[in-house]
C-alpha cells in the first residue's frame, strides 16, 4: 500500500524550515568559521570573521534573519516512490508554505513576477522547486534561501574534454577572482560536472546542501575538492573580500555522466552564511 500524505501537511513544515534556515546557521558552518578565524593571518580578515560569527550569534539569540537578503527560496524534495499525494497540488502547497514563512518570519520579499517588468510578488513566491524520486516511503524536504550576491556570481561553461582537471581549475580560479568579495566570502563553492547544461547547473546548486565536512564519495573527486579549496585560499581575497588566507570554507563537487564531445562545468557560490535546513517526514 502506498503511503498517503496530504499536501496540507507540508505548508507549516516549509514555513518553519524557512524561518529556521534564515535565523539559525547550521552548527557545522559555525564550526568552520571559528576554525577559519584561528587560521586567518590578515588582521582585516580576522576582524571580518569575528564580525560574521558575532552576527550569527546575535541572529540566533534574537530570532532574526542573519542577513537582510533572505533570498530566492530554493527547495529540494526527495520523494519516495511509495508516497502518494492527496489534497491540493504539491507546487501550490509548497508556495503557500513559502508565503507563510516569509510573512511570519518578517523576511524580505525579493522575488519579482517577471524578469523585465520587475514587479515584486509581495510574498517571495514562487519558490524554485526541484523534485527527485527515491526509494521507500519517506520525503526529505530541504529549503535553501539563496541570496542574490552569491547567486549572481555563478557561471557555466562547456570545456573541451581534453581540458581535464587543469581546465576546470583554471575556470574555477578565474571565476573566483572575478567574483572577489561580491559573494560574501568565505564561500562554499558548489561545482557541477557533466550531464547537460541544465543538469550540470542543478548539480552545482545541489552540492551546496552537502554538510561542509562531507567529501565526495569518490576518492578522486574528494582529492580534487581539496586541491581546489587550497587553490582558492591562495588567491588572497579573504573574508568579505578584505584580503587574507580564508576565501572559501569548502568546495563540493557533484558529477554525472556526459556526452563524449563535452565537459560541462557549472559553478554555484554560497555565501559564508550557507543557509539551509532539512526535514524528513
ZADO-1210 file (C-alpha; in nm, 4 decimals, padded with zeros to 6 digits):
<atoms>
<atom x="00.0000" y="00.0000" z="00.0000" code="UNK" pos="1"/>
<atom x="00.1291" y="00.3486" z="-00.0818" code="UNK" pos="2"/>
<atom x="00.1787" y="00.5983" z="00.1975" code="UNK" pos="3"/>
<atom x="-00.0786" y="00.8769" z="00.1686" code="UNK" pos="4"/>
<atom x="00.0340" y="01.2303" z="00.2568" code="UNK" pos="5"/>
<atom x="-00.1939" y="01.5304" z="00.2368" code="UNK" pos="6"/>
<atom x="-00.0067" y="01.8218" z="00.0832" code="UNK" pos="7"/>
<atom x="-00.1564" y="02.0480" z="00.3521" code="UNK" pos="8"/>
<atom x="00.0888" y="01.8866" z="00.5965" code="UNK" pos="9"/>
<atom x="00.3772" y="02.0421" z="00.4043" code="UNK" pos="10"/>
<atom x="00.2677" y="02.4023" z="00.4484" code="UNK" pos="11"/>
<atom x="00.3690" y="02.4581" z="00.8159" code="UNK" pos="12"/>
<atom x="00.6784" y="02.2406" z="00.7718" code="UNK" pos="13"/>
<atom x="00.8090" y="02.4525" z="00.4852" code="UNK" pos="14"/>
<atom x="00.7236" y="02.7763" z="00.6665" code="UNK" pos="15"/>
<atom x="00.9116" y="02.6700" z="00.9803" code="UNK" pos="16"/>
<atom x="01.2123" y="02.5455" z="00.7816" code="UNK" pos="17"/>
<atom x="01.2447" y="02.8796" z="00.6051" code="UNK" pos="18"/>
<atom x="01.2431" y="03.0806" z="00.9270" code="UNK" pos="19"/>
<atom x="01.4850" y="02.8385" z="01.0912" code="UNK" pos="20"/>
<atom x="01.7224" y="02.8483" z="00.7934" code="UNK" pos="21"/>
<atom x="01.7297" y="03.2283" z="00.7831" code="UNK" pos="22"/>
<atom x="01.7821" y="03.2747" z="01.1589" code="UNK" pos="23"/>
<atom x="01.9856" y="02.9718" z="01.2735" code="UNK" pos="24"/>
<atom x="02.3015" y="02.8841" z="01.0835" code="UNK" pos="25"/>
<atom x="02.3956" y="02.5156" z="01.0920" code="UNK" pos="26"/>
<atom x="02.6485" y="02.4112" z="01.3564" code="UNK" pos="27"/>
<atom x="02.8972" y="02.2693" z="01.1039" code="UNK" pos="28"/>
<atom x="02.9136" y="02.6044" z="00.9294" code="UNK" pos="29"/>
<atom x="02.9694" y="02.7939" z="01.2547" code="UNK" pos="30"/>
<atom x="03.2447" y="02.5485" z="01.3493" code="UNK" pos="31"/>
<atom x="03.4145" y="02.6012" z="01.0130" code="UNK" pos="32"/>
<atom x="03.4023" y="02.9788" z="01.0564" code="UNK" pos="33"/>
<atom x="03.5534" y="02.9572" z="01.4048" code="UNK" pos="34"/>
<atom x="03.8305" y="02.7298" z="01.2776" code="UNK" pos="35"/>
<atom x="03.8936" y="02.9772" z="00.9962" code="UNK" pos="36"/>
<atom x="03.9303" y="03.2576" z="01.2491" code="UNK" pos="37"/>
<atom x="04.2203" y="03.0667" z="01.4045" code="UNK" pos="38"/>
<atom x="04.3827" y="03.0102" z="01.0644" code="UNK" pos="39"/>
<atom x="04.3374" y="03.3595" z="00.9239" code="UNK" pos="40"/>
<atom x="04.6550" y="03.5704" z="00.9322" code="UNK" pos="41"/>
<atom x="04.5280" y="03.9028" z="00.7999" code="UNK" pos="42"/>
<atom x="04.4105" y="04.1385" z="01.0763" code="UNK" pos="43"/>
<atom x="04.1366" y="04.2694" z="00.8461" code="UNK" pos="44"/>
<atom x="04.0337" y="03.9150" z="00.7631" code="UNK" pos="45"/>
<atom x="04.0256" y="03.8190" z="01.1312" code="UNK" pos="46"/>
<atom x="03.8099" y="04.1223" z="01.2129" code="UNK" pos="47"/>
<atom x="03.5691" y="04.0316" z="00.9320" code="UNK" pos="48"/>
<atom x="03.5392" y="03.6708" z="01.0519" code="UNK" pos="49"/>
<atom x="03.4855" y="03.7831" z="01.4106" code="UNK" pos="50"/>
<atom x="03.2006" y="04.0108" z="01.2983" code="UNK" pos="51"/>
<atom x="03.0477" y="03.7313" z="01.0898" code="UNK" pos="52"/>
<atom x="03.0486" y="03.4941" z="01.3873" code="UNK" pos="53"/>
<atom x="02.9074" y="03.7596" z="01.6218" code="UNK" pos="54"/>
<atom x="02.6317" y="03.8378" z="01.3720" code="UNK" pos="55"/>
<atom x="02.5341" y="03.4702" z="01.3527" code="UNK" pos="56"/>
<atom x="02.5165" y="03.4503" z="01.7333" code="UNK" pos="57"/>
<atom x="02.3012" y="03.7632" z="01.7592" code="UNK" pos="58"/>
<atom x="02.0627" y="03.6374" z="01.4882" code="UNK" pos="59"/>
<atom x="02.0150" y="03.3079" z="01.6697" code="UNK" pos="60"/>
<atom x="01.9610" y="03.4732" z="02.0088" code="UNK" pos="61"/>
<atom x="01.7218" y="03.7404" z="01.8821" code="UNK" pos="62"/>
<atom x="01.5466" y="03.5096" z="01.6321" code="UNK" pos="63"/>
<atom x="01.6080" y="03.7469" z="01.3423" code="UNK" pos="64"/>
<atom x="01.7460" y="03.6913" z="00.9952" code="UNK" pos="65"/>
<atom x="02.1233" y="03.6582" z="00.9817" code="UNK" pos="66"/>
<atom x="02.1217" y="03.8612" z="00.6569" code="UNK" pos="67"/>
<atom x="01.8762" y="04.1125" z="00.5141" code="UNK" pos="68"/>
<atom x="01.8851" y="03.9302" z="00.1801" code="UNK" pos="69"/>
<atom x="01.6692" y="03.6294" z="00.2591" code="UNK" pos="70"/>
<atom x="01.6964" y="03.5203" z="-00.0994" code="UNK" pos="71"/>
<atom x="01.5122" y="03.3197" z="-00.3561" code="UNK" pos="72"/>
<atom x="01.3590" y="03.0161" z="-00.1884" code="UNK" pos="73"/>
<atom x="01.5101" y="02.7058" z="-00.3471" code="UNK" pos="74"/>
<atom x="01.3521" y="02.3805" z="-00.2299" code="UNK" pos="75"/>
<atom x="01.4717" y="02.0252" z="-00.2867" code="UNK" pos="76"/>
<atom x="01.2319" y="01.7352" z="-00.2329" code="UNK" pos="77"/>
<atom x="01.3415" y="01.3721" z="-00.2356" code="UNK" pos="78"/>
<atom x="01.0149" y="01.1807" z="-00.2654" code="UNK" pos="79"/>
<atom x="00.9929" y="00.8085" z="-00.2004" code="UNK" pos="80"/>
<atom x="00.8282" y="00.6172" z="-00.4820" code="UNK" pos="81"/>
<atom x="00.5807" y="00.4622" z="-00.2375" code="UNK" pos="82"/>
<atom x="00.4354" y="00.8039" z="-00.1488" code="UNK" pos="83"/>
<atom x="00.1000" y="00.9090" z="-00.2885" code="UNK" pos="84"/>
<atom x="-00.0260" y="01.2664" z="-00.2538" code="UNK" pos="85"/>
<atom x="-00.3735" y="01.3877" z="-00.1754" code="UNK" pos="86"/>
<atom x="-00.5166" y="01.7361" z="-00.1291" code="UNK" pos="87"/>
<atom x="-00.4271" y="02.0437" z="-00.3331" code="UNK" pos="88"/>
<atom x="-00.1395" y="02.0446" z="-00.5808" code="UNK" pos="89"/>
<atom x="00.2110" y="01.9897" z="-00.4477" code="UNK" pos="90"/>
<atom x="00.3515" y="02.3090" z="-00.6010" code="UNK" pos="91"/>
<atom x="00.0662" y="02.5167" z="-00.4602" code="UNK" pos="92"/>
<atom x="00.1241" y="02.3739" z="-00.1099" code="UNK" pos="93"/>
<atom x="00.4968" y="02.4451" z="-00.1271" code="UNK" pos="94"/>
<atom x="00.4352" y="02.8032" z="-00.2338" code="UNK" pos="95"/>
<atom x="00.1812" y="02.8512" z="00.0466" code="UNK" pos="96"/>
<atom x="00.4495" y="02.7375" z="00.2914" code="UNK" pos="97"/>
<atom x="00.6944" y="02.9859" z="00.1413" code="UNK" pos="98"/>
<atom x="00.4353" y="03.2625" z="00.1615" code="UNK" pos="99"/>
<atom x="00.3637" y="03.1935" z="00.5289" code="UNK" pos="100"/>
<atom x="00.7288" y="03.1527" z="00.6237" code="UNK" pos="101"/>
<atom x="00.8449" y="03.4779" z="00.4696" code="UNK" pos="102"/>
<atom x="00.5482" y="03.6653" z="00.6174" code="UNK" pos="103"/>
<atom x="00.5599" y="03.5199" z="00.9705" code="UNK" pos="104"/>
<atom x="00.9387" y="03.5484" z="00.9869" code="UNK" pos="105"/>
<atom x="00.9406" y="03.9131" z="00.8729" code="UNK" pos="106"/>
<atom x="01.1778" y="03.8105" z="00.5962" code="UNK" pos="107"/>
<atom x="01.2493" y="04.0299" z="00.2965" code="UNK" pos="108"/>
<atom x="01.0469" y="03.9520" z="-00.0144" code="UNK" pos="109"/>
<atom x="01.2860" y="03.9586" z="-00.3089" code="UNK" pos="110"/>
<atom x="01.1038" y="03.7872" z="-00.5970" code="UNK" pos="111"/>
<atom x="00.9717" y="03.9800" z="-00.8961" code="UNK" pos="112"/>
<atom x="00.6938" y="03.8288" z="-01.1071" code="UNK" pos="113"/>
<atom x="00.8756" y="03.8811" z="-01.4380" code="UNK" pos="114"/>
<atom x="01.2446" y="03.9325" z="-01.5213" code="UNK" pos="115"/>
<atom x="01.1673" y="04.2521" z="-01.7165" code="UNK" pos="116"/>
<atom x="00.8653" y="04.4237" z="-01.5596" code="UNK" pos="117"/>
<atom x="01.0304" y="04.3853" z="-01.2129" code="UNK" pos="118"/>
<atom x="00.7061" y="04.3963" z="-01.0117" code="UNK" pos="119"/>
<atom x="00.7528" y="04.2308" z="-00.6722" code="UNK" pos="120"/>
<atom x="00.5205" y="03.9374" z="-00.5986" code="UNK" pos="121"/>
<atom x="00.4982" y="04.0572" z="-00.2374" code="UNK" pos="122"/>
<atom x="00.5381" y="03.7170" z="-00.0708" code="UNK" pos="123"/>
<atom x="00.8621" y="03.5730" z="-00.2113" code="UNK" pos="124"/>
<atom x="00.6771" y="03.3189" z="-00.4233" code="UNK" pos="125"/>
<atom x="00.7114" y="03.1280" z="-00.6403" code="UNK" pos="126"/>
<atom x="00.9780" y="02.9003" z="-00.4989" code="UNK" pos="127"/>
<atom x="01.2258" y="02.7167" z="-00.7203" code="UNK" pos="128"/>
<atom x="01.1303" y="02.3544" z="-00.6625" code="UNK" pos="129"/>
<atom x="01.3460" y="02.0531" z="-00.7504" code="UNK" pos="130"/>
<atom x="01.1961" y="01.7055" z="-00.7055" code="UNK" pos="131"/>
<atom x="01.3672" y="01.3668" z="-00.7200" code="UNK" pos="132"/>
<atom x="01.2103" y="01.0227" z="-00.6901" code="UNK" pos="133"/>
<atom x="01.3864" y="00.7905" z="-00.4468" code="UNK" pos="134"/>
<atom x="01.3134" y="00.4532" z="-00.2937" code="UNK" pos="135"/>
<atom x="01.0932" y="00.3967" z="00.0099" code="UNK" pos="136"/>
<atom x="00.8081" y="00.5928" z="00.1638" code="UNK" pos="137"/>
<atom x="00.9823" y="00.8960" z="00.3140" code="UNK" pos="138"/>
<atom x="01.0006" y="01.2528" z="00.1908" code="UNK" pos="139"/>
<atom x="01.3020" y="01.4736" z="00.2565" code="UNK" pos="140"/>
<atom x="01.2494" y="01.8479" z="00.2240" code="UNK" pos="141"/>
<atom x="01.5430" y="02.0899" z="00.2144" code="UNK" pos="142"/>
<atom x="01.4997" y="02.4661" z="00.1927" code="UNK" pos="143"/>
<atom x="01.7856" y="02.6799" z="00.0651" code="UNK" pos="144"/>
<atom x="01.7259" y="03.0566" z="00.0875" code="UNK" pos="145"/>
<atom x="01.9682" y="03.1724" z="-00.1834" code="UNK" pos="146"/>
<atom x="02.0905" y="03.5306" z="-00.1601" code="UNK" pos="147"/>
<atom x="02.1403" y="03.7390" z="-00.4726" code="UNK" pos="148"/>
<atom x="02.5007" y="03.8397" z="-00.4081" code="UNK" pos="149"/>
<atom x="02.6332" y="03.4852" z="-00.4226" code="UNK" pos="150"/>
<atom x="02.3844" y="03.3635" z="-00.6850" code="UNK" pos="151"/>
<atom x="02.4814" y="03.6417" z="-00.9253" code="UNK" pos="152"/>
<atom x="02.8405" y="03.5174" z="-00.9358" code="UNK" pos="153"/>
<atom x="02.7527" y="03.1715" z="-01.0680" code="UNK" pos="154"/>
<atom x="02.8978" y="03.0634" z="-01.4003" code="UNK" pos="155"/>
<atom x="02.8705" y="02.7897" z="-01.6611" code="UNK" pos="156"/>
<atom x="03.0937" y="02.6766" z="-01.9438" code="UNK" pos="157"/>
<atom x="03.1401" y="02.3749" z="-02.1647" code="UNK" pos="158"/>
<atom x="03.5068" y="02.2865" z="-02.1872" code="UNK" pos="159"/>
<atom x="03.6748" y="02.0611" z="-02.4380" code="UNK" pos="160"/>
<atom x="03.7073" y="01.7124" z="-02.2865" code="UNK" pos="161"/>
<atom x="04.0843" y="01.7463" z="-02.3297" code="UNK" pos="162"/>
<atom x="04.0844" y="02.0386" z="-02.0799" code="UNK" pos="163"/>
<atom x="04.0588" y="01.7910" z="-01.7922" code="UNK" pos="164"/>
<atom x="04.1253" y="01.8841" z="-01.4303" code="UNK" pos="165"/>
<atom x="04.3619" y="02.1655" z="-01.5299" code="UNK" pos="166"/>
<atom x="04.0968" y="02.3347" z="-01.7417" code="UNK" pos="167"/>
<atom x="03.8386" y="02.3031" z="-01.4667" code="UNK" pos="168"/>
<atom x="04.0745" y="02.4510" z="-01.2083" code="UNK" pos="169"/>
<atom x="04.1619" y="02.7392" z="-01.4389" code="UNK" pos="170"/>
<atom x="03.7910" y="02.8169" z="-01.4894" code="UNK" pos="171"/>
<atom x="03.7230" y="02.7966" z="-01.1152" code="UNK" pos="172"/>
<atom x="04.0078" y="03.0290" z="-01.0200" code="UNK" pos="173"/>
<atom x="03.9303" y="03.2869" z="-01.2887" code="UNK" pos="174"/>
<atom x="03.5640" y="03.2918" z="-01.1857" code="UNK" pos="175"/>
<atom x="03.6540" y="03.3314" z="-00.8183" code="UNK" pos="176"/>
<atom x="03.8950" y="03.6162" z="-00.8921" code="UNK" pos="177"/>
<atom x="03.6259" y="03.7912" z="-01.0943" code="UNK" pos="178"/>
<atom x="03.3760" y="03.7419" z="-00.8109" code="UNK" pos="179"/>
<atom x="03.6107" y="03.8792" z="-00.5447" code="UNK" pos="180"/>
<atom x="03.4188" y="03.9915" z="-00.2382" code="UNK" pos="181"/>
<atom x="03.0759" y="04.0037" z="-00.4094" code="UNK" pos="182"/>
<atom x="02.9552" y="03.6574" z="-00.2960" code="UNK" pos="183"/>
<atom x="03.0407" y="03.7454" z="00.0691" code="UNK" pos="184"/>
<atom x="03.3348" y="03.5087" z="00.1282" code="UNK" pos="185"/>
<atom x="03.4456" y="03.2819" z="00.2740" code="UNK" pos="186"/>
<atom x="03.2275" y="03.0928" z="00.0296" code="UNK" pos="187"/>
<atom x="03.1138" y="02.7392" z="-00.0192" code="UNK" pos="188"/>
<atom x="03.1600" y="02.6588" z="-00.3866" code="UNK" pos="189"/>
<atom x="02.9318" y="02.4023" z="-00.5472" code="UNK" pos="190"/>
<atom x="03.0660" y="02.2556" z="-00.8703" code="UNK" pos="191"/>
<atom x="02.8611" y="02.0518" z="-01.1138" code="UNK" pos="192"/>
<atom x="03.0489" y="01.8396" z="-01.3665" code="UNK" pos="193"/>
<atom x="02.8918" y="01.6550" z="-01.6574" code="UNK" pos="194"/>
<atom x="02.5330" y="01.5971" z="-01.7592" code="UNK" pos="195"/>
<atom x="02.3736" y="01.8588" z="-01.9822" code="UNK" pos="196"/>
<atom x="02.3778" y="02.2352" z="-01.9348" code="UNK" pos="197"/>
<atom x="02.0641" y="02.2372" z="-01.7185" code="UNK" pos="198"/>
<atom x="02.1518" y="01.9282" z="-01.5146" code="UNK" pos="199"/>
<atom x="02.5072" y="02.0479" z="-01.4578" code="UNK" pos="200"/>
<atom x="02.3755" y="02.3684" z="-01.3007" code="UNK" pos="201"/>
<atom x="02.1358" y="02.1655" z="-01.0854" code="UNK" pos="202"/>
<atom x="02.4279" y="01.9554" z="-00.9580" code="UNK" pos="203"/>
<atom x="02.6215" y="02.2697" z="-00.8636" code="UNK" pos="204"/>
<atom x="02.3251" y="02.4007" z="-00.6647" code="UNK" pos="205"/>
<atom x="02.2589" y="02.0645" z="-00.5003" code="UNK" pos="206"/>
<atom x="02.6259" y="02.0460" z="-00.3930" code="UNK" pos="207"/>
<atom x="02.5607" y="02.3384" z="-00.1581" code="UNK" pos="208"/>
<atom x="02.3350" y="02.1349" z="00.0708" code="UNK" pos="209"/>
<atom x="02.6003" y="01.8754" z="00.1477" code="UNK" pos="210"/>
<atom x="02.7433" y="01.9030" z="00.5046" code="UNK" pos="211"/>
<atom x="03.0666" y="02.1026" z="00.4973" code="UNK" pos="212"/>
<atom x="03.2941" y="01.8271" z="00.6247" code="UNK" pos="213"/>
<atom x="03.1498" y="01.5637" z="00.3907" code="UNK" pos="214"/>
<atom x="03.3727" y="01.4891" z="00.0928" code="UNK" pos="215"/>
<atom x="03.2724" y="01.3438" z="-00.2419" code="UNK" pos="216"/>
<atom x="03.2352" y="00.9675" z="-00.2049" code="UNK" pos="217"/>
<atom x="03.4719" y="00.9129" z="-00.4981" code="UNK" pos="218"/>
<atom x="03.8316" y="00.9494" z="-00.3671" code="UNK" pos="219"/>
<atom x="03.9415" y="01.1026" z="-00.6982" code="UNK" pos="220"/>
<atom x="03.6914" y="01.3863" z="-00.6650" code="UNK" pos="221"/>
<atom x="03.7452" y="01.4179" z="-00.2891" code="UNK" pos="222"/>
<atom x="04.1129" y="01.4898" z="-00.3591" code="UNK" pos="223"/>
<atom x="04.0184" y="01.7348" z="-00.6349" code="UNK" pos="224"/>
<atom x="03.7874" y="01.9189" z="-00.3936" code="UNK" pos="225"/>
<atom x="04.0775" y="01.9677" z="-00.1530" code="UNK" pos="226"/>
<atom x="04.3100" y="02.0791" z="-00.4341" code="UNK" pos="227"/>
<atom x="04.0617" y="02.3424" z="-00.5464" code="UNK" pos="228"/>
<atom x="03.9969" y="02.4580" z="-00.1884" code="UNK" pos="229"/>
<atom x="04.3682" y="02.5097" z="-00.1313" code="UNK" pos="230"/>
<atom x="04.3992" y="02.6983" z="-00.4597" code="UNK" pos="231"/>
<atom x="04.1044" y="02.9267" z="-00.3766" code="UNK" pos="232"/>
<atom x="04.2552" y="03.0066" z="-00.0382" code="UNK" pos="233"/>
<atom x="04.5789" y="03.1105" z="-00.2033" code="UNK" pos="234"/>
<atom x="04.4089" y="03.3855" z="-00.4050" code="UNK" pos="235"/>
<atom x="04.4257" y="03.6409" z="-00.1227" code="UNK" pos="236"/>
<atom x="04.0613" y="03.7522" z="-00.1482" code="UNK" pos="237"/>
<atom x="03.9937" y="03.6792" z="00.2180" code="UNK" pos="238"/>
<atom x="03.6807" y="03.7171" z="00.4335" code="UNK" pos="239"/>
<atom x="03.4327" y="03.9650" z="00.2826" code="UNK" pos="240"/>
<atom x="03.6974" y="04.0480" z="00.0225" code="UNK" pos="241"/>
<atom x="03.9096" y="04.2247" z="00.2851" code="UNK" pos="242"/>
<atom x="04.2199" y="04.0249" z="00.1989" code="UNK" pos="243"/>
<atom x="04.3573" y="03.7199" z="00.3736" code="UNK" pos="244"/>
<atom x="04.4037" y="03.3458" z="00.3644" code="UNK" pos="245"/>
<atom x="04.0446" y="03.2228" z="00.4022" code="UNK" pos="246"/>
<atom x="03.8442" y="03.2852" z="00.0854" code="UNK" pos="247"/>
<atom x="03.6496" y="02.9571" z="00.0893" code="UNK" pos="248"/>
<atom x="03.5243" y="02.7174" z="00.3550" code="UNK" pos="249"/>
<atom x="03.4603" y="02.4221" z="00.1270" code="UNK" pos="250"/>
<atom x="03.4444" y="02.3009" z="-00.2319" code="UNK" pos="251"/>
<atom x="03.1808" y="02.0399" z="-00.3152" code="UNK" pos="252"/>
<atom x="03.1778" y="01.8583" z="-00.6490" code="UNK" pos="253"/>
<atom x="02.8856" y="01.6600" z="-00.7859" code="UNK" pos="254"/>
<atom x="02.9467" y="01.4693" z="-01.1098" code="UNK" pos="255"/>
<atom x="02.7318" y="01.2922" z="-01.3689" code="UNK" pos="256"/>
<atom x="02.7951" y="01.1100" z="-01.6990" code="UNK" pos="257"/>
<atom x="02.8063" y="01.3337" z="-02.0070" code="UNK" pos="258"/>
<atom x="02.8350" y="01.3337" z="-02.3859" code="UNK" pos="259"/>
<atom x="03.1661" y="01.2339" z="-02.5460" code="UNK" pos="260"/>
<atom x="03.2060" y="01.5799" z="-02.7041" code="UNK" pos="261"/>
<atom x="03.1703" y="01.7902" z="-02.3906" code="UNK" pos="262"/>
<atom x="03.2922" y="01.8685" z="-02.0396" code="UNK" pos="263"/>
<atom x="03.0164" y="02.0818" z="-01.8835" code="UNK" pos="264"/>
<atom x="03.1176" y="02.2775" z="-01.5721" code="UNK" pos="265"/>
<atom x="02.8812" y="02.4837" z="-01.3551" code="UNK" pos="266"/>
<atom x="02.9783" y="02.6892" z="-01.0512" code="UNK" pos="267"/>
<atom x="02.7355" y="02.7970" z="-00.7805" code="UNK" pos="268"/>
<atom x="02.8596" y="03.0175" z="-00.4977" code="UNK" pos="269"/>
<atom x="02.7147" y="03.0198" z="-00.1483" code="UNK" pos="270"/>
<atom x="02.7957" y="03.2988" z="00.0957" code="UNK" pos="271"/>
<atom x="02.9525" y="03.2392" z="00.4369" code="UNK" pos="272"/>
<atom x="02.6069" y="03.2064" z="00.5967" code="UNK" pos="273"/>
<atom x="02.5240" y="02.8919" z="00.3949" code="UNK" pos="274"/>
<atom x="02.1598" y="02.8874" z="00.4993" code="UNK" pos="275"/>
<atom x="01.9698" y="02.5616" z="00.4582" code="UNK" pos="276"/>
<atom x="01.7577" y="02.3288" z="00.6689" code="UNK" pos="277"/>
<atom x="01.6135" y="01.9816" z="00.6095" code="UNK" pos="278"/>
<atom x="01.3421" y="01.7597" z="00.7499" code="UNK" pos="279"/>
<atom x="01.2382" y="01.4020" z="00.6761" code="UNK" pos="280"/>
<atom x="00.8736" y="01.3040" z="00.7063" code="UNK" pos="281"/>
</atoms>
